[in-house]
Amino acid sequence: MKKSVFFFCFLQITLFSYAKKGEKVVVFIQPTDSLSVAKGQLLFTQNCTSCHQIKTDGIGPKLSGITSITSPAWVKKFIKNSQDVIAAGDERAIQVFLKYKKAIMPSYGYLNETELDAIVDYLATTKPIKSNLKKDYGEGLKNPIPDPIEVSNLVIDVKQFSQFPVSSENGKYPLTRITKFAPQPATGQIFINDLRGKLYKMESNTPIIYMDFAQLMPNFIHQPGLASGLGSFAFHPDFLNNGLLYTTHSEKTGSAKADFAYADSIKISLQWVLTEWKIENPSSGIFSGKPREMMRVNVVSVIHGVQEIAFNPMAKKGDTDYGFLYIGIGDGGAAENGYAFLTNKEEQIWGKILRIDPLGRNSKNGKYGIPVSNPYEKSTNKKVLKEIFASGFRNPHRIMWTSKGDMLTVNIGHANIESLYKIEAGLNYGWPIREGKFVIHTDGDMNKVYPLPANDKIYNVTYPIATFDHDEAKAITGGYEYTGNLVPELKGKYLFGDIPSGRLFYLDVADLKQGQTAKIREWQLTLNSKPETLRNLCGNDRIDLHFGIDSKGEMYVMTKADGRIYQIIGAKE
């Protein structure tokens, strides 16, 4: 996922961009040792590469040479609790806090002194690098979407549904990494994944381990986090008859030859694997089965992998879409790491939504089929990937369908814009030349966006049906249209939110039309009829919000930070 942490978010900008003219800069040389540097590099990768690189600017600034201009003690203090530094009146910290639209960097108080020393030791091995920008496109838009999201009168009541077992080491946040909640077709039994490698089935309100990928897949890794691990799962709609279950997970670099790779001069951070599992007794509720690898994909960085797979739940036997598996593949951090050419091309798999027939075998590797109704299936370009259904995504991390059969996906943006798209075959949704409805330059400062050009139609980009900027929230999490019967007041509403802050939003489904922008409103939450906030319930600034839906259309709110799941039970306006 992106922006899961603003780890070191203020460090380099604070020190470089806000140095006063004539101000004396004291240079500190931090002694290092190889073991500490290696440990620090791992911690850096685990916690900050979703926002920062060493040599190139990303969501946050590059961090090369940071320890050559400030003291290790200051760096450590800032990592530990940036909000304390800001609250103490640190001028640079306040300036960058405002520049980054009041983004809250969580406390890293759980890092011990040895870990903090290791991070500083690693950063001390880097040398200062001047701007990596090839072109300067100007200031950019300071507030791309000026209109704020209004707080509506909608109040939704929830009750606690389940508490998941802690899967983190030593009780570190997030306590769990639960992200997807989906029913098994036919039986309706709920399954939930923890990215750290376990797929749970729910027995009433109790999670029971169904699969443990650490045991099933010897090369499985869930580190460094940032959405790596057990990414997604999907039961074939005819599961009770054919016993087919599909999963995606990450493995260490070089575990096997990739079906989709790039030049060996470009770093491979990990591999994503799509697997088909043949379950021996689908009706038993006990896992026993064999895997069949279907697809393996190399990615440039640890972010934006294969976080979503899904079957169209609205498709019935005999429908064109029945039994076809949709696969959301992010750009793997390619664009912001300097490899934008790997995405938004019909010959490349990154930044796409695929559609495959898992029962077919006419793919290049002979492990799955390509539906004849796919938009590029009849292309005469031999290099075109006919698996592609739609293009132009940074991170299409959730795919869902409305009751009318419209396919939607949320796309987590870069530094400014979060988007909801209506997906249609063959359309291009813009990334990395567009972020939402705005221009972004991959050869410039990708933290800036600009107005659309007068000749925008020549680019054939399809724009979001709903969008917000980072003045409001930082990382969109996909929800669902409420179709249950328990809360009739929510009929016709699409509920979703913001991953880090836990802000809760909704849209009227009737407003979700291609070529138009629906109005987003915020809803408030009560727990057992008492006003509450997810931040207060979590006891943590970062909520890690996700949504779930059961076979009856009832909806659930998941807070990954503390491993709790709440069921929506009522609403009033």
C-alpha positions in Angstrom: 0.0 0.0 0.0 1.3 3.5 -0.2 1.7 6.1 2.4 1.1 3.6 5.2 3.7 5.6 7.2 5.2 9.0 6.8 8.4 7.6 8.2 11.0 10.3 8.2 8.5 12.4 6.2 9.8 15.7 7.4 13.5 14.9 7.9 15.1 16.0 4.7 12.7 18.7 3.7 13.0 20.1 7.2 16.7 20.2 7.0 17.3 21.1 3.4 14.4 23.1 2.3 13.9 25.3 5.3 17.5 26.1 6.1 17.7 29.9 6.7 20.0 32.0 4.5 23.4 32.4 6.3 22.5 29.8 8.8 25.5 27.7 9.9 25.0 24.0 9.3 27.0 21.7 11.6 28.1 18.5 9.9 28.0 15.4 12.0 29.8 12.2 11.1 28.1 9.1 12.4 30.3 6.1 13.1 28.9 2.9 11.6 29.5 -0.8 11.6 28.4 -3.2 8.9 25.9 -5.2 11.1 24.2 -2.1 12.3 24.0 -0.7 8.8 22.4 -3.9 7.5 19.9 -3.9 10.3 19.1 -0.2 9.7 18.6 -0.8 5.9 16.1 -3.5 6.7 14.2 -1.2 9.2 14.3 1.6 6.6 12.8 -0.7 4.0 10.2 -2.0 6.3 9.0 1.4 7.5 9.6 4.1 5.0 10.1 3.1 1.4 6.4 3.5 0.7 7.1 7.3 1.0 10.9 7.7 0.6 13.8 6.5 -1.4 17.5 7.3 -0.9 18.4 8.7 -4.3 15.1 9.9 -5.8 12.2 11.9 -4.5 9.0 10.0 -4.0 5.9 10.7 -2.0 8.3 12.3 0.4 11.8 13.6 -0.2 14.9 11.6 -0.9 16.9 11.0 2.3 20.5 10.8 0.9 23.0 12.6 3.2 20.5 13.4 5.9 22.9 12.7 8.8 25.7 14.9 7.3 23.8 18.0 8.2 22.1 17.3 11.5 22.8 15.4 14.7 21.9 11.7 15.2 20.2 12.6 18.4 17.8 15.0 16.5 17.1 12.4 13.9 16.3 9.8 16.5 14.1 12.1 18.4 12.1 13.0 15.3 11.7 9.4 14.3 10.5 8.5 17.7 7.7 11.1 17.9 7.6 13.8 15.3 4.4 15.3 16.8 6.3 16.1 20.0 8.9 17.9 18.0 6.3 19.9 16.2 4.4 20.6 19.5 7.6 21.9 21.0 7.7 24.6 18.4 10.4 23.3 16.1 10.2 25.9 13.3 11.3 23.6 10.4 9.0 20.8 11.6 6.0 23.1 11.7 6.7 24.5 8.2 6.9 21.1 6.6 3.9 19.9 8.6 1.9 22.6 6.9 3.5 22.0 3.5 2.5 18.4 3.6 -1.1 19.3 4.5 -0.9 18.4 8.1 -0.1 14.7 7.4 0.3 13.0 10.7 3.4 10.9 11.1 2.7 8.1 13.6 4.9 7.7 16.7 7.6 5.1 16.4 8.2 4.9 20.1 8.2 1.1 19.9 11.6 1.3 18.2 14.4 0.8 20.8 17.6 2.7 20.9 19.5 0.0 19.1 17.0 0.1 16.2 17.1 3.8 16.1 20.9 3.8 16.1 20.8 1.3 13.2 18.6 3.5 11.1 20.8 6.4 11.6 23.9 4.3 10.9 22.3 3.3 7.6 21.4 6.8 6.6 24.9 7.9 7.5 26.3 5.7 4.7 24.4 7.8 2.1 25.8 10.9 0.5 23.9 14.1 -0.3 22.4 14.3 -3.7 21.1 17.4 -5.4 17.7 17.5 -7.0 17.1 14.5 -9.3 14.4 16.4 -11.3 15.0 16.4 -15.1 12.5 19.2 -15.7 10.9 22.0 -13.6 7.2 22.3 -14.5 6.6 25.1 -12.0 4.8 25.4 -8.7 1.9 23.1 -9.2 -1.6 23.3 -7.6 -1.5 24.0 -3.9 -5.0 22.8 -3.3 -6.2 20.7 -6.3 -9.7 20.2 -5.0 -10.7 23.3 -3.0 -14.2 22.2 -1.9 -14.1 20.3 1.4 -16.0 17.1 2.1 -19.1 18.0 4.0 -20.1 16.2 7.2 -23.6 14.8 6.6 -26.3 14.1 9.2 -25.8 10.3 8.5 -24.9 8.5 11.7 -24.2 4.7 11.4 -24.3 2.5 14.5 -22.0 -0.5 14.8 -21.3 -3.3 17.3 -18.1 -5.3 17.7 -18.2 -8.4 15.7 -14.8 -10.0 16.4 -11.4 -9.5 17.8 -8.6 -11.1 15.8 -5.5 -12.6 17.4 -2.4 -10.4 17.5 0.0 -11.4 14.7 2.7 -8.7 15.2 5.9 -9.3 17.0 6.1 -8.0 20.6 2.7 -6.3 20.3 3.9 -3.7 17.8 1.3 -1.7 15.8 -0.5 -2.7 13.7 -1.4 -5.6 15.9 -2.9 -7.4 12.9 -2.8 -6.9 9.2 -6.4 -8.0 8.3 -7.4 -6.5 5.0 -10.0 -8.5 3.1 -13.3 -9.8 4.3 -15.4 -11.9 1.9 -17.9 -14.7 1.9 -17.4 -18.1 0.3 -20.1 -18.6 -2.4 -22.9 -21.1 -1.7 -22.3 -21.5 2.0 -21.8 -17.7 2.8 -19.1 -18.5 5.4 -16.9 -15.5 6.0 -13.1 -15.7 5.3 -10.6 -13.0 6.3 -6.9 -12.7 5.5 -4.1 -11.4 7.6 -1.2 -10.2 5.4 1.2 -11.9 7.7 0.2 -15.2 6.1 -3.0 -16.6 7.6 -6.3 -17.0 6.0 -9.1 -17.4 8.6 -12.6 -18.7 8.4 -15.1 -17.4 10.8 -17.0 -19.8 13.1 -19.7 -17.5 14.4 -17.6 -14.6 15.6 -14.4 -16.5 16.1 -11.6 -16.6 13.6 -10.2 -20.1 12.9 -7.0 -20.6 10.9 -7.9 -22.2 7.5 -4.5 -21.8 5.7 -1.0 -20.8 7.0 1.2 -19.6 4.2 4.3 -19.7 6.3 3.8 -23.5 6.4 2.4 -23.9 2.9 4.9 -21.8 0.9 8.6 -22.0 1.9 9.5 -18.8 0.1 6.6 -16.8 1.5 7.4 -13.4 3.0 5.2 -10.8 4.6 8.1 -8.3 5.3 8.7 -5.5 4.8 4.9 -5.0 5.2 3.4 -2.2 3.0 0.8 -4.7 1.6 3.3 -7.5 1.0 2.3 -10.9 2.3 -0.9 -12.8 1.7 -2.4 -10.2 -0.5 -5.9 -11.5 -1.5 -8.1 -14.5 -2.0 -11.1 -15.4 -4.1 -13.2 -18.6 -4.1 -14.4 -19.8 -7.5 -18.2 -19.2 -7.8 -18.6 -22.9 -8.3 -16.3 -23.7 -5.4 -18.5 -26.4 -3.8 -18.3 -28.4 -7.0 -14.8 -27.8 -8.2 -13.0 -26.9 -5.0 -10.9 -24.1 -6.5 -9.6 -21.3 -4.4 -7.2 -18.5 -5.6 -4.7 -16.5 -3.6 -1.9 -14.0 -4.2 1.1 -13.7 -2.0 4.7 -12.3 -2.1 7.9 -14.3 -2.2 11.5 -13.3 -1.8 13.4 -12.2 -4.9 14.6 -15.0 -7.2 12.3 -17.7 -5.7 11.5 -18.8 -9.3 11.5 -17.5 -12.8 8.9 -14.8 -13.3 6.3 -14.9 -16.1 6.4 -11.1 -16.1 9.9 -9.5 -15.7 11.9 -6.5 -16.9 15.5 -5.7 -17.6 17.9 -7.2 -15.1 19.5 -3.8 -14.6 16.4 -2.8 -12.6 16.1 -3.9 -9.0 13.6 -6.7 -8.1 12.3 -6.1 -4.5 10.1 -9.2 -4.4 7.8 -11.4 -6.5 4.1 -11.7 -6.4 2.5 -15.1 -7.1 -1.0 -16.1 -8.2 -1.9 -19.6 -7.0 -4.8 -21.9 -7.7 -5.6 -24.3 -4.8 -7.5 -27.6 -5.4 -9.3 -28.3 -2.2 -9.9 -32.0 -1.7 -13.2 -31.7 0.2 -14.7 -28.2 -0.4 -17.7 -28.9 1.9 -15.7 -30.0 4.9 -14.5 -26.5 6.0 -11.1 -28.0 6.6 -8.2 -27.1 4.4 -6.5 -29.9 2.5 -5.3 -29.3 -1.0 -2.6 -28.8 -3.6 -1.3 -25.6 -5.1 -0.8 -24.8 -8.8 1.2 -21.7 -9.7 -0.5 -19.6 -12.4 1.4 -16.4 -12.6 4.6 -14.9 -11.1 5.4 -11.1 -11.3 8.5 -9.2 -10.5 8.1 -5.8 -8.9 10.5 -2.8 -8.5 9.7 -2.0 -4.9 7.7 -3.5 -2.1 4.6 -1.3 -2.7 1.6 -1.7 -5.0 1.8 -5.4 -5.7 -1.1 -7.8 -6.4 -3.4 -6.8 -3.7 -6.7 -7.8 -5.2 -8.3 -10.7 -7.0 -12.1 -11.1 -7.4 -14.8 -12.8 -9.3 -17.9 -10.9 -10.4 -20.5 -11.8 -7.8 -23.3 -10.5 -10.0 -22.5 -12.9 -12.9 -24.5 -16.1 -13.1 -23.9 -19.4 -14.9 -24.3 -18.7 -18.6 -23.3 -15.0 -18.3 -20.3 -13.8 -20.2 -18.4 -12.8 -17.1 -19.1 -15.9 -15.0 -16.0 -17.7 -13.7 -13.5 -15.0 -14.9 -11.0 -13.9 -12.4 -10.1 -10.2 -12.2 -6.6 -9.3 -11.0 -5.6 -5.9 -9.7 -1.8 -5.3 -10.3 -0.2 -2.1 -9.1 2.7 -0.5 -10.8 5.1 -1.9 -8.1 6.4 1.5 -7.4 7.8 1.7 -10.9 6.9 5.3 -11.7 8.1 7.0 -8.5 11.3 5.0 -8.6 12.2 6.3 -12.1 10.8 3.5 -14.3 7.6 5.0 -15.5 8.1 3.2 -18.8 7.2 -0.1 -17.2 3.6 1.0 -16.7 0.7 2.3 -18.8 1.7 0.3 -21.9 -0.4 -2.5 -23.4 2.8 -4.6 -23.6 3.4 -4.4 -19.8 1.5 -6.0 -16.9 2.2 -3.3 -14.2 -0.6 -0.8 -13.4 -3.4 -3.0 -14.8 -6.5 -4.8 -14.1 -6.4 -8.2 -15.8 -9.2 -10.6 -16.6 -8.4 -14.3 -17.1 -10.2 -17.6 -17.3 -8.6 -19.8 -14.6 -9.9 -22.9 -16.2 -8.4 -22.1 -19.7 -4.9 -22.7 -20.9 -4.3 -20.4 -23.9 -2.0 -18.0 -22.0 1.6 -17.6 -23.0 2.7 -19.8 -20.0 -0.2 -22.2 -20.6 -1.4 -21.9 -17.0 -4.7 -20.0 -17.5 -7.0 -18.8 -20.3 -7.7 -15.5 -22.0 -11.4 -14.8 -22.5 -12.3 -14.1 -26.2 -14.3 -11.1 -24.9 -11.2 -9.4 -23.5 -10.6 -6.0 -25.2 -7.1 -6.9 -26.6 -7.8 -10.5 -27.5 -8.0 -9.7 -31.2 -5.1 -7.3 -31.3 -2.6 -7.9 -34.1 0.2 -6.5 -32.0 2.1 -9.7 -30.9 3.5 -7.9 -27.9 0.1 -6.9 -26.4 -0.8 -8.6 -23.2 -4.3 -9.9 -24.0 -4.9 -10.5 -20.3 -5.4 -6.8 -19.8 -8.9 -5.6 -19.1 -8.1 -2.0 -18.1 -5.0 0.2 -17.7 -3.6 3.2 -15.9 -3.5 2.4 -12.2 -1.0 3.1 -9.4 -2.6 0.7 -7.0 -6.1 -0.8 -7.8 -6.3 -2.4 -4.4 -10.0 -3.1 -4.2 -12.4 -4.3 -7.0 -16.2 -4.5 -6.4 -19.5 -4.5 -8.3 -22.7 -2.5 -7.7 -26.2 -4.2 -7.6 -26.7 -2.9 -11.2 -23.5 -4.8 -12.3 -21.2 -1.8 -12.6 -17.5 -2.6 -11.8 -15.7 -0.2 -9.5 -12.2 0.1 -8.2 -10.4 2.4 -5.9 -7.0 3.6 -6.8 -4.6 4.8 -4.1 -2.9 7.9 -5.4 0.6 9.3 -5.0 1.0 12.7 -3.2 -2.3 14.5 -4.0 -5.3 12.6 -5.3 -7.4 9.5 -4.3 -9.9 8.1 -6.8 -12.8 5.8 -7.4 -13.2 4.6 -11.0 -16.0 2.9 -13.0 -14.2 0.2 -14.9 -15.0 -0.6 -18.5 -13.1 -2.9 -20.9 -10.2 -1.4 -22.7 -10.3 2.0 -21.0 -7.2 3.8 -19.7 -7.4 5.6 -16.3 -4.3 7.7 -16.7 -1.5 6.8 -14.2 1.3 7.8 -14.4 0.6 10.8 -16.6 -2.5 11.6 -14.6 -3.3 11.5 -10.9 -7.0 11.6 -10.7 -8.2 14.5 -12.9 -4.8 16.2 -12.9 -1.5 16.1 -14.8 1.5 14.6 -13.2 5.0 14.6 -14.7 7.2 11.5 -14.2 10.3 13.5 -15.3 9.5 16.3 -12.9 8.4 16.6 -9.3 5.8 13.8 -8.9 4.6 15.4 -5.7 3.0 18.2 -7.8 -0.1 18.1 -10.0 -1.2 20.5 -12.7 -4.4 21.4 -14.6 -5.4 19.4 -17.6 -4.1 20.7 -21.0 -6.4 22.2 -23.6 -5.8 19.2 -25.8 -6.5 16.6 -23.1 -8.9 14.6 -25.3 -6.0 13.3 -27.4 -4.8 11.3 -24.4 -8.0 9.2 -24.1 -7.9 9.1 -20.4 -11.0 8.2 -18.4 -11.3 10.2 -15.1 -12.7 9.3 -11.7 -16.3 9.1 -10.8 -15.4 10.3 -7.3 -12.2 11.8 -5.9 -10.7 13.8 -3.0 -7.3 15.3 -2.3 -4.9 15.0 0.5 -6.3 18.0 2.4 -9.1 15.6 3.2 -7.5 12.2 3.6 -4.4 10.3 2.4 -5.3 6.8 1.1 -8.6 5.7 -0.2 -9.9 2.3 0.9 -12.6 0.6 -1.1 -15.9 -0.2 0.3 -19.2 -1.6 -1.0 -22.7 -0.7 -1.9 -24.9 -1.6 1.0 -27.4 -4.3 -0.2 -28.4 -5.8 3.1 -31.8 -5.7 4.8 -30.7 -5.0 8.4 -30.3 -1.2 7.8 -32.8 0.0 5.1 -31.6 3.6 5.6 -28.3 2.6 3.8 -29.9 1.3 0.7 -28.4 2.9 -2.4 -25.3 4.1 -0.6 -21.7 3.2 -1.3 -19.6 3.2 2.0 -15.8 3.7 1.9 -13.1 5.7 3.7 -9.5 6.7 4.4 -7.0 4.0 5.4 -4.7 6.0 7.7 -7.1 8.4 9.5 -10.2 6.2 9.5 -12.5 9.0 8.1 -15.7 7.5 6.9 -17.3 8.5 3.6 -20.3 7.6 1.4 -21.7 8.2 -2.1 -25.1 7.8 -3.5 -24.8 4.9 -6.0 -27.3 6.7 -8.3 -24.6 9.4 -8.8 -21.9 7.0 -9.9 -21.8 7.7 -13.7 -19.0 7.7 -16.2 -17.9 11.2 -17.1 -19.4 12.8 -13.9 -18.0 13.4 -10.5 -20.2 12.2 -7.6 -20.4 14.2 -4.3 -18.6 12.6 -1.3 -20.1 13.1 2.2 -18.7 12.1 5.5 -20.7 9.9 8.0 -20.3 9.6 11.7 -20.1 6.5 13.8 -21.7 5.3 17.0 -20.8 2.1 18.9 -23.9 0.6 20.5 -25.6 4.0 20.0 -22.8 5.9 21.8 -20.8 8.5 19.7 -17.3 7.2 19.0 -14.3 7.6 16.6 -12.2 4.8 15.2 -9.1 6.6 16.4 -10.4 6.6 20.0 -11.4 2.9 19.7 -8.0 1.9 18.2 -6.0 4.0 20.6 -3.7 4.7 17.7 -3.3 7.6 15.2 -3.2 5.2 12.3 -6.4 3.2 11.9 -5.7 1.1 8.8 -9.3 1.0 7.8 -10.9 -1.6 5.6 -14.4 -2.7 4.8 -16.1 -6.1 4.4 -19.4 -7.5 3.1 -21.1 -10.8 3.7 -23.3 -12.9 1.5 -26.4 -11.1 2.6 -25.1 -7.7 1.8 -24.5 -6.7 5.4 -21.3 -4.6 5.9 -18.4 -4.5 8.3 -15.7 -2.1 9.4 -12.2 -3.5 10.0 -9.5 -1.7 11.9 -6.2 -3.4 11.2 -4.3 -1.5 13.9 -6.1 -3.3 16.7 -7.6 -6.3 14.9 -11.2 -5.4 15.5 -14.1 -5.9 13.3 -17.4 -4.0 13.7 -20.7 -4.9 12.1 -23.0 -2.1 10.9 -26.4 -2.6 12.6 -28.2 0.7 12.3 -28.3 4.2 10.8 -30.2 7.5 11.0 -30.1 10.9 9.3 
